[in-house]
Amino acid sequence: MQSKAFTETVCEGFTTTIKCANGKIRIIDAEYGRQDKKTCNDGQAKDTNCSYGKAKQKTAKLCDNKSKCVLESSNEIYKPDPCPGNSKYLIVKYACN
């Protein structure tokens, strides 16, 4: 049986906590950067084709096999900054196993 997938979007400079009441977190995918002008639009959405190439690996290292994990959408976590001068966001898709 396949686990249900959940998606969280975190605007740059913010955090959120993901939790698995039963089981442990498994990161399916993650993107940090900007792919559109609508998500987390603060007027600084210029480049819509920039992303941190290792966001999935970085997020999995931080969150996999935990029952809860704090996601921080920040250039300090996902560095170097994939699109300087642009507001960014983190999108994480995960399941509870």
Contact map, one row per residue, 1 for C-alpha under 8 A:
1110000000000000000000000000000000000000000000000000000000000000000000000000000000000000000000000
1111000000000000000000000000000000000000000000000000000000000000000000000000000000000000000000000
1111100000000000000000000000000000000000000000000000000000000000000000000000000000000000000000111
0111110000000000000000000000000000000000000000000000000000000000000000000000000000000000000000110
0011111000000000000000000000000000000000000000000000000000000000000000000000000000000000000011110
0001111100000000000000000000000000000000000000000000000000000000000000000000000000000000000011100
0000111110000000000000000000000000000000000000000000000000000000000000000000000000000000001111000
0000011111000000010000000000000000000000000000000000000000000000000000000000000000000000011110000
0000001111100000000000000000000000000000000000000000000000000000000000000000000000000000111100000
0000000111110111000000000000000000000000000000000000000000000000000000111000000000000000111000000
0000000011111110000000000000000000000001000000000000000000000000000000001000000000000001110000000
0000000001111100000000000000000000000000000000000000000000000000000000011100000000000011110000000
0000000000111110000000000000000000000000000000000000000000000000000000011100000000000000000000000
0000000001111111000000000000000000000000000000000000000000000000000000011100000000000000000000000
0000000001101111100000000000000000000000000000000000000000000000000001111000000000000000000000000
0000000001000111110000000000000000000000000000000000000000000000000001110000000000000000000000000
0000000000000011111000000000000000000000000000000000000000000000000111100000000000000000000000000
0000000100000001111100000000000000000000000000000000000000000000000111100000000000000000000000000
0000000000000000111110001000000000000000000000000000000000000000001110000000000000000000000000000
0000000000000000011111111000000000000000000000000000000000000000001100000000000000000000000000010
0000000000000000001111100000000000000000000000000000000000000000001000000000000000000000000000000
0000000000000000000111110000000000000000000000000000000000000000001000000000000000000000000000011
0000000000000000000111111000000000000000000000000000000000000000001000000000000000000000000000011
0000000000000000000101111100000000000000000000000000000000000001111100000000000000000000000000011
0000000000000000001100111110000000000000000000000000000000000011111100000000000000000000000001111
0000000000000000000000011111000000000000000000000000000000010011100000000000000000000000000001111
0000000000000000000000001111110000000000000000000000000100110011000000000000000000000000000111100
0000000000000000000000000111110000000000000000000000000100000000000000000000000000000000000111100
0000000000000000000000000011111000000000000000000000000100000000000000000000000000000000000111000
0000000000000000000000000011111100000000000000000000001100100000000000000000000000000000011110000
0000000000000000000000000000111110000000000000000011101100000000000000000000000000000000111100000
0000000000000000000000000000011111000000000000000011001000000000000000001000010000000001111000000
0000000000000000000000000000001111100000000000000111000000000000000000000000000001100011110000000
0000000000000000000000000000000111111000000010111110000000000000000000000000000000100011100000000
0000000000000000000000000000000011111000000000011110000000000000000000000000000000000000000000000
0000000000000000000000000000000001111110000010011000000000000000000000000000000000000000000000000
0000000000000000000000000000000001111111100011010000000000000000000000000000000000000000000000000
0000000000000000000000000000000000011111100000000000000000000000000000000000000000000000000000000
0000000000000000000000000000000000011111100000000000000000000000000000000000000000000000100000000
0000000000100000000000000000000000001111110000000000000000000000000000000000000000000011100000000
0000000000000000000000000000000000001111111110000000000000000000000000000000000000000010000000000
0000000000000000000000000000000000000001111110000000000000000000000000000000000000000010000000000
0000000000000000000000000000000000000000111110000000000000000000000000000000000000000000000000000
0000000000000000000000000000000000000000111111000000000000000000000000000000000000001110000000000
0000000000000000000000000000000001011000111111110000000000000000000000000000000000000111000000000
0000000000000000000000000000000000001000000111110000000000000000000000000000000000000100000000000
0000000000000000000000000000000001000000000011111100000000000000000000000000000000100100000000000
0000000000000000000000000000000001111000000011111100000000000000000000000000000000000000000000000
0000000000000000000000000000000001110000000000111110000000000000000000000000000000000000000000000
0000000000000000000000000000000011100000000000111111000000000000000000000000000001100000000000000
0000000000000000000000000000001111100000000000001111100000000000000000000000000001100000000000000
0000000000000000000000000000001110000000000000000111111000000000000000000000011111000000000000000
0000000000000000000000000000001000000000000000000011111000000000000000000000000000000000000000000
0000000000000000000000000000000000000000000000000001111111000000000000000000000000000000000000000
0000000000000000000000000000011100000000000000000001111111100000000000000000010000000000000000000
0000000000000000000000000011111000000000000000000000011111110000000000000000000000000000000000000
0000000000000000000000000000000000000000000000000000011111111000000000000000000000000000000000000
0000000000000000000000000000000000000000000000000000011111111100000000000000010000000000000000000
0000000000000000000000000010010000000000000000000000001111111111000000100000000000000000000000000
0000000000000000000000000110000000000000000000000000000111111111000000000000000000000000000000000
0000000000000000000000000000000000000000000000000000000011111111000000000000000000000000000000000
0000000000000000000000000000000000000000000000000000000001111111000010000000000000000000000000000
0000000000000000000000001110000000000000000000000000000000111111110111000000000000000000000000000
0000000000000000000000011110000000000000000000000000000000111111110000000000000000000000000000000
0000000000000000000000011100000000000000000000000000000000000011111000000000000000000000000000000
0000000000000000000000011000000000000000000000000000000000000011111110000000000000000000000000000
0000000000000000001111111000000000000000000000000000000000000000111110000000000000000000000000000
0000000000000000111100011000000000000000000000000000000000000010011111000000000000000000000000000
0000000000000000111000000000000000000000000000000000000000000110011111100000000000000000000000000
0000000000000011110000000000000000000000000000000000000000000010000111110000000000000000000000000
0000000001000011110000000000000000000000000000000000000000100000000011111000000000000000000000000
0000000001011111000000000000000000000000000000000000000000000000000001111100100000000000000000000
0000000001111110000000000000000100000000000000000000000000000000000000111110110000000001110000000
0000000000011100000000000000000000000000000000000000000000000000000000011111110000000000000000000
0000000000000000000000000000000000000000000000000000000000000000000000001111111110000000000000000
0000000000000000000000000000000000000000000000000000000000000000000000000111111000000000000000000
0000000000000000000000000000000000000000000000000000000000000000000000011111111000000000000000000
0000000000000000000000000000000100000000000000000001001001000000000000001111111110000000000000000
0000000000000000000000000000000000000000000000000001000000000000000000000011111111000000000000000
0000000000000000000000000000000000000000000000000001000000000000000000000010011111000000000000000
0000000000000000000000000000000000000000000000000001000000000000000000000010011111110000000000000
0000000000000000000000000000000010000000000000000111000000000000000000000000001111110000000000000
0000000000000000000000000000000011000000000000100110000000000000000000000000000011111101000000000
0000000000000000000000000000000000000000000000000000000000000000000000000000000011111100000000000
0000000000000000000000000000000000000000000100000000000000000000000000000000000000111110000000000
0000000000000000000000000000000000000000000111100000000000000000000000000000000000111111000000000
0000000000010000000000000000000011000001110110000000000000000000000000000000000000001111100000000
0000000000110000000000000000000111000001000010000000000000000000000000001000000000100111110000000
0000000011110000000000000000001111000011000000000000000000000000000000001000000000000011111000000
0000000111110000000000000000011110000000000000000000000000000000000000001000000000000001111100000
0000001111000000000000000000011100000000000000000000000000000000000000000000000000000000111110000
0000001110000000000000000011111000000000000000000000000000000000000000000000000000000000011111000
0000111100000000000000000011110000000000000000000000000000000000000000000000000000000000001111100
0000111000000000000000001111100000000000000000000000000000000000000000000000000000000000000111110
0011110000000000000000001111000000000000000000000000000000000000000000000000000000000000000011111
0011100000000000000101111100000000000000000000000000000000000000000000000000000000000000000001111
0010000000000000000001111100000000000000000000000000000000000000000000000000000000000000000000111
